[in-house]
Amino acid sequence: MLEDAFACVASMGINGADGVAETTVLALSDDLDGPGGCNEGFLRDDALLVVVAIQDTYDEGSKGTAEDWAAALVEAKGGDADAIVLLVISTDIDMAGSLCGPTIGVEHELRTWTELMPHSLFGSICAEGYSDYFADAAAKITEQCEVFAPQ
């Protein structure tokens, strides 16, 4: 059983270092989540999909765009964007007043991804702690659970 679990995790590749969004999309694919896949049963019609993506840089390695990643999440939940809560914790160097240092002009696809999802939060990886982000995400999850209609 441990060998099977490791094989499943290992099949995701090393994209977590540079491509957290792509890795998220891969985890939801039919190959991994469908019948016989190592994540079989992860996506359930009777549950919200909660995604927590943590990356200390802006995403330079993921294939696709923020729009593609958002569409993949919504597709995974049968077209119901209200069945998804997304929390992204990443660098904030794209915004004035950055906690991570001097602001530079980059297109931060992880921030864009967050902004495209209706029930999402973005937090700075350079904050002293993340408890407020997780508390806010838990509140969003609770709100969505109260209105969630299983498919």
Summary of the structure (lengths in Angstrom):
residues: 151
radius of gyration: 15.8
end to end distance: 30.7
largest distance: 48.1
contacts: 442
relative contact order: 0.16
helix: 42%
strand: 12%
